[in-house]
Amino acid sequence: MYTFKNMLAVTNRRLCERPFLEQIDWLASCHPAGIILREKDLEEEKYQDLAKKVLAVCRRHGTLCILHTWTECARKLGCPDIHLPLWKLRGMAGKLEGFRRIGASVHSVEEAEEACALGASYLTAGHVFLTDCKKGIPARGLDFLQEVCRAVPLPVYGIGGITEENAASVLEQGAAGYCVMSGVMRNP
């Protein structure tokens, strides 16, 4: 079963069955550990417009909102929390001052160690289970997640195919929590 306090909810407005901001309002009211606004198809200007609205909803509920990829957008909107793909984190060395929380996506122990050395404050590691988001790509599994958790002194969140049925097994590997997209974008 999902525990919101252990969850980083990852957005994908295309999965929502109701208006996106209504879904965000419901989700923020559940108080997950954070909401990562990950709308990869949006260009920066449109992302910033959406981020402004999502940040307002999250602030109203006292829920952490983490912006994804667009560091300048985060700065303009006064959001000190950013999540970056590792390739972007590599290119941002020395340019992330002022951010309180810097997340990075990793897919191996080596990448986890690199992200840690580059200044990440938490990691998402995956994909742990089979997921529609990564069709045809084998899952890395729980052993992989445990190895990442043991390799770095940072909070690690498992990502990929996390369901109510397998969420507890992610925590059992030493993860700080888990990321959920489909389960929170399609519900309630």
N, C-alpha and C positions, 0 to 999 in steps of 0.2 A: 504494500500500500504506500502511496505517496505521502510524504510528510513535507508540507510546504516549507518548513524552516530549513530543510536540507536541500531545497530545490533552487536552482537557477533556471528560471523559465526563459526559453529562447523563442522569440517571436517569428512568425511567418504569417503575415496578414492574409495570404492566399488560402490558408487552411481554415480560416474562420467561417463559421456558418451564420454569423450575425455581424453587424458593423464592428470593425476592428477596435475602435476606441471603447465600445461597450465591452468587448472581450477584455481589453486592457483594464478597464475599470473593475470588472469582476475579479480578474487575476490579481491586481494590486490590492484589492480588499482581502485577499487570502493571505497576504503578507509572506510571499516566498522570500528566500534569502536575497533574491534580486531578480530583475527582469532585464535580459539582454535584448536590446532593440536591434535585431539582426535582419534587416530588410535589404538583402544583397543586390536586388535588382534595381534599387533606386539610386539615381545620381545624387551627388552631395546636396544640391539645393533642395530637391524634393525630400530627401532624407531629413534635412534640417527642419523643414516645415513639419514633418511628421514627428520628429523628435521633440520639438517644442511642445506639441500637444501631449505626447506620451509622458514627458517629464512632468507636466502640470498634473496629470492624473496620478502619477506615482507620488509626487510630493503631497498631494491632497490626502493620500492614504498612508504616508510615511513609509513608503516602500522604495527600496534602492532601485534606481534605473541605471543601467550600464549601457553606454552607447557603443556601437560596433564600427570599427575601421576608421571613421571620419574624425580624426583628432582635432582638426580646426573647427569643425562643427561643435564638438564637445566644448572646446574653449569658448566659442562665441556664446553658447547657451549656458555657460557656467556649470557644466557637468564635470566633476573631477574623476569620473569613473569611466574607463575605456577598456574594451576588449579588442584584441588585435590578432589577426592571423600571424603566424610566426614570421613569414616573409616581410610583413609590414613592421613588426617589432624590430627585426634586424635593421631595417632602414631608418628607424627612429632613434637610434642610440644617441643619447645626449639631448634629445628633443622632447622629452616627456616630463620635464619639470612642471610641477603644479598639479599633476595627476595624483590623486590619493590612492586609487586602486587601478592596477594595470593587469588585465587578464591576457592570456595567450592560449591559442589552440595548438595542441601538440599531438603527435601520432607515433612517438617512440620515446624510449628512455633518453636517448641522445638529444632529441629535441627538447624534452623536459629540462634536462640539465642546461642546455643552451638558453632556453627562455629564462630560467632562474638566473643565470649569469648576466643576462641582458636587462634584468630588473623587474621581471614579472612578479606580481604579488599573489597571483593564483593562476591555476591552469585548468583548462578543460582537456581531457584526454580521451581519445576514442578513434574510431567508434567501437564501443564495447560489444554491442549486440548487433545483429542484422537490422538494417533500417531501410525504409523506402528512400530516405535522403541519399543513400549511398548504394543504390541498386547494383547488384553484380559484384560488389566488393566484399570480400570475406570480413567478418567481424574479427577484431583483435582479441576479444575475450577478457575474462576476469583476471587471468594470470597476468596479462599485459597491464591491466589497471593496477594490480597489486605491485608490480615491478616499478611502475611510475611513482606510485605513492611512497614506496620505500626509497626511491632514488633522490627525491628532492624534499627540502624542508618547507615546502609551500602547501597550502590547501589545494587539493586536486579534486575536480568534479568530473565524474564519468559522464560521457556523452555518447549518444547513438543507441537507439532502440530501447531506451529505458521505459519500462512500463510499471504499472502498479504491482505486477506480479514479480518483477525482478529487481525493483529498486533497493530492497533490503540487501540483496547480494552485493550490490555496488558498495554500500556502506561497510559491509563485512570485509572488503579488501583494503580498508584503511582510507577510503575516500572521504573527503569533507562533506560530500553531497553528490548530487547528480543533476544533469541538465535534462529538461523535458521540453519538447516542442509540440508534437502532435497532440499529446495528451492534454495540454492546456490551451491549445489554439482551437481545438474542435469541441471542447467542453465548456460549460456544462450543457 
